[in-house]
Amino acid sequence: MKKDIYIPTPTGFQLAIISQPDLVWDLYLINKNEHSLQNILVVTEASNEEKTSSKLRYFLESIPPTSFIKFESVFGEVAELQNLISVTYYVGMDIFEKEFCFKATELNQPSVIPILDMEGHILE
């Protein structure tokens, strides 16, 4: 049963949201660990009480140690919705799962993200 499956708590894994001109936000996954993340499945969707976006799925083969990968750009109207990003990945034989939730238009006070050398927002 699913309740019998142990899923460890992920560490050293973040989502960066970088604002671009014309109401566009670029999304990056950041691996701050000293090991690679493998077989990464990312599922994104956005919604509010009136609208729902399509569900997008991405497969990323790996993210090397202490690196990042851009996987999506969020445009205009979708950025105003509540965005949910679910990420599942492997480290060796262990599976990890993490969810991020945000509304891009409500993010305030960007700060420098050293690994990207850009200003943006980090979600843990």
C-alpha positions as CSV (number, residue, x, y, z in Angstrom):
1,M,0.0,0.0,0.0
2,K,1.0,3.6,-0.6
3,K,1.1,4.3,3.2
4,D,3.8,1.6,3.6
5,I,6.1,3.3,1.1
6,Y,8.7,5.5,2.9
7,I,9.5,8.8,1.0
8,P,12.3,10.7,2.6
9,T,12.2,14.4,3.1
10,P,14.1,16.3,0.3
11,T,16.9,18.7,1.2
12,G,19.0,21.0,-0.9
13,F,16.4,21.3,-3.5
14,Q,14.7,24.6,-4.5
15,L,12.5,26.3,-7.0
16,A,13.7,29.7,-8.3
17,I,11.3,32.2,-10.0
18,I,12.9,34.9,-12.1
19,S,10.8,37.8,-13.4
20,Q,11.3,38.7,-17.0
21,P,9.9,41.6,-19.0
22,D,6.2,41.5,-20.2
23,L,4.8,39.5,-17.4
24,V,6.9,36.4,-17.9
25,W,8.4,34.3,-15.1
26,D,11.1,31.7,-15.7
27,L,11.1,28.7,-13.4
28,Y,14.4,26.9,-12.4
29,L,15.0,23.8,-10.3
30,I,18.1,24.2,-8.2
31,N,20.1,21.2,-6.8
32,K,22.3,22.4,-3.9
33,N,23.4,18.9,-3.0
34,E,26.7,17.2,-3.7
35,H,25.0,14.4,-5.6
36,S,22.9,14.4,-8.9
37,L,19.2,14.2,-9.0
38,Q,18.0,11.5,-11.5
39,N,14.8,10.8,-13.4
40,I,13.0,14.0,-12.5
41,L,9.3,14.2,-13.2
42,V,7.8,17.7,-12.9
43,V,4.0,18.3,-13.1
44,T,2.8,21.9,-13.3
45,E,-0.8,23.2,-13.1
46,A,-2.4,26.5,-12.2
47,S,-6.0,27.4,-11.1
48,N,-8.3,29.7,-9.2
49,E,-12.0,29.6,-8.5
50,E,-12.9,30.4,-12.2
51,K,-10.0,29.1,-14.3
52,T,-7.7,26.1,-14.6
53,S,-4.7,25.7,-16.8
54,S,-3.8,22.5,-18.5
55,K,-1.5,20.1,-16.6
56,L,2.0,20.0,-18.1
57,R,4.5,17.2,-17.5
58,Y,8.2,17.4,-17.9
59,F,10.8,14.6,-17.7
60,L,14.4,15.7,-16.9
61,E,17.1,13.1,-17.0
62,S,19.2,14.6,-14.3
63,I,20.4,17.8,-12.5
64,P,24.1,17.6,-11.7
65,P,25.4,18.5,-8.2
66,T,25.3,22.2,-7.3
67,S,23.6,23.2,-10.5
68,F,20.3,24.3,-11.9
69,I,18.0,23.8,-14.9
70,K,15.3,26.0,-16.4
71,F,12.2,24.0,-17.1
72,E,9.3,26.4,-17.8
73,S,8.2,29.9,-18.5
74,V,5.0,31.2,-17.0
75,F,3.2,33.8,-19.0
76,G,0.7,36.6,-18.2
77,E,-2.6,35.3,-17.2
78,V,-1.3,31.9,-15.8
79,A,1.0,33.9,-13.5
80,E,-2.0,35.4,-11.8
81,L,-3.3,31.9,-10.9
82,Q,-2.2,29.8,-8.0
83,N,0.6,27.6,-9.5
84,L,1.3,24.2,-8.1
85,I,4.5,22.4,-9.1
86,S,5.0,18.8,-8.0
87,V,8.5,17.3,-8.4
88,T,9.5,13.7,-8.0
89,Y,13.1,12.5,-8.4
90,Y,15.5,9.8,-7.5
91,V,18.8,9.8,-5.6
92,G,20.2,6.3,-6.0
93,M,17.3,4.0,-5.2
94,D,15.5,6.5,-3.0
95,I,12.6,8.5,-4.3
96,F,11.9,12.0,-3.2
97,E,8.8,14.2,-3.7
98,K,8.3,17.9,-3.2
99,E,5.6,20.4,-4.0
100,F,5.8,24.2,-4.5
101,C,2.9,26.6,-4.6
102,F,2.9,30.2,-5.6
103,K,1.2,33.1,-7.3
104,A,3.9,34.8,-9.4
105,T,2.1,38.2,-9.4
106,E,2.1,38.3,-5.6
107,L,5.9,37.7,-5.1
108,N,7.6,40.7,-3.5
109,Q,11.1,41.8,-2.9
110,P,13.4,39.7,-5.1
111,S,16.9,39.0,-3.9
112,V,20.0,37.8,-5.7
113,I,20.2,34.0,-6.2
114,P,23.9,33.3,-6.2
115,I,23.9,30.1,-8.2
116,L,21.9,31.8,-11.0
117,D,23.5,35.2,-10.6
118,M,20.1,36.7,-11.1
119,E,17.5,38.4,-8.9
120,G,14.4,36.4,-8.2
121,H,12.5,34.4,-5.6
122,I,13.4,31.1,-3.9
123,L,10.9,28.6,-2.7
124,E,12.2,25.9,-0.4
